[in-house]
Amino acid sequence: MNEHPSSATTPSLEQVSEHKRIRRQRWTLVGMIVGVLLLVAAIVAAVYGLTRNPETTANIRDIFIIFLAFESLIIGAALVILIIQVASLINLLQNEVKPILKSTAETVNTLRGTTEFLSENLVEPVIKLNSYLAGLRKILDFLKFK
């Protein structure tokens, strides 16, 4: 008989994705272990090579000192640019955003006063008039039926 495989033997989508996730974690762990081993081997080889020839070691040291000095110059320039950018941001906040916020607060206060004025002088009288008219209409409806 040709029977279709049941759902119990076919892995679900969740099981497949879980299996892929576990496989990815394993490969990541293997990659990290290989990377650490290569780093340790490179350090051991560098120490061995540097202790065998002091003149080469002195040359490499000098090259690294020059490299670090150049790197510190680049970092210093980046810090100066960062400080200039922060100063321009502070200037923007003080001279452009703060007045806009102040103007917005004044507008909101004016709007609040306008709504209170309209509420007291227009809406409340209209509501009272409508309630009086509704009451009068009920009284007239009551008198008409009797």
C-alpha positions in Angstrom: 0.0 0.0 0.0 1.1 3.5 -0.7 0.5 5.4 2.5 1.2 9.0 2.9 3.6 9.8 5.8 1.6 11.0 8.8 2.1 14.4 10.3 3.8 12.7 13.3 6.8 11.7 11.1 6.9 15.0 9.1 8.6 17.7 11.1 6.6 20.9 11.6 7.7 24.3 10.5 8.6 25.2 14.1 10.8 22.1 14.5 12.6 22.8 11.2 13.3 26.4 12.2 14.4 25.2 15.7 16.8 22.7 14.0 18.2 25.5 11.8 18.7 27.8 14.8 20.6 25.0 16.7 22.7 24.3 13.6 23.5 28.0 13.2 24.5 28.2 16.9 26.8 25.2 16.5 28.6 26.7 13.5 28.9 30.0 15.3 30.5 28.2 18.3 32.8 26.3 16.0 33.8 29.5 14.2 34.5 31.2 17.5 36.7 28.4 18.8 38.7 28.2 15.5 39.1 32.0 15.6 40.4 31.9 19.2 42.8 29.1 18.4 44.1 31.0 15.3 44.6 34.1 17.5 46.5 32.2 20.2 48.7 30.6 17.4 49.4 34.0 15.9 50.4 35.4 19.3 52.7 32.5 20.0 54.3 32.8 16.6 54.7 36.5 17.0 56.3 36.2 20.4 58.6 33.5 19.2 59.6 35.4 16.1 60.1 38.7 18.0 62.4 37.1 20.6 64.6 35.4 17.9 65.7 38.7 16.3 65.9 41.8 18.4 66.6 44.2 15.5 63.4 43.2 13.7 61.6 43.6 17.0 62.9 47.1 17.3 61.8 48.0 13.8 58.3 46.6 14.3 58.1 48.5 17.6 59.0 51.7 15.9 56.4 51.1 13.1 53.7 50.5 15.8 54.7 53.7 17.6 54.4 55.7 14.4 51.0 54.0 13.7 49.7 54.8 17.2 50.8 58.4 16.9 49.0 58.7 13.5 45.9 57.0 15.0 45.9 59.5 18.0 46.0 62.4 15.5 43.0 61.0 13.7 41.1 60.4 16.9 42.0 64.0 18.0 40.7 65.4 14.7 37.5 63.4 15.1 37.0 64.7 18.6 37.4 68.3 17.4 34.8 67.7 14.7 32.5 66.1 17.3 32.9 69.1 19.7 32.1 71.5 16.8 29.0 69.4 15.9 27.8 69.4 19.5 28.3 73.2 19.7 26.2 73.7 16.5 23.5 71.5 18.0 23.4 73.5 21.2 23.2 76.7 19.1 20.4 75.3 17.1 18.5 74.3 20.2 18.9 77.6 21.8 18.3 79.9 18.9 15.7 78.0 16.8 13.9 75.3 18.7 13.5 77.2 22.0 11.7 80.2 20.3 9.5 77.7 18.4 8.5 76.0 21.7 7.9 79.3 23.4 5.6 80.4 20.5 3.8 77.1 20.6 3.2 77.5 24.3 1.8 81.0 23.8 -0.5 79.7 21.0 -1.8 76.9 23.2 -2.5 79.4 26.0 -4.3 81.7 23.6 -6.3 78.7 22.3 -7.2 77.7 25.8 -8.5 81.1 26.6 -10.5 81.2 23.4 -12.1 77.9 24.1 -13.0 79.0 27.7 -14.5 82.2 26.3 -16.6 80.4 23.7 -17.7 77.8 26.2 -18.9 80.4 28.7 -20.4 82.9 26.2 -21.7 80.8 23.4 -22.0 77.1 24.2 -23.6 77.3 27.6 -26.3 79.8 26.6 -27.2 77.7 23.5 -27.4 74.5 25.6 -29.6 76.3 28.2 -31.8 77.6 25.4 -32.1 74.1 23.9 -33.0 72.6 27.3 -35.7 75.3 27.8 -37.1 74.7 24.3 -37.1 71.0 24.9 -38.9 71.5 28.2 -41.4 73.8 26.5 -41.9 71.3 23.7 -42.6 68.5 26.3 -45.1 70.8 28.1 -46.9 71.6 24.8 -46.9 67.9 23.8 -48.4 67.1 27.2 -51.1 69.7 26.8 -52.0 68.7 23.3 -52.8 65.1 24.3 -55.1 66.0 27.1 
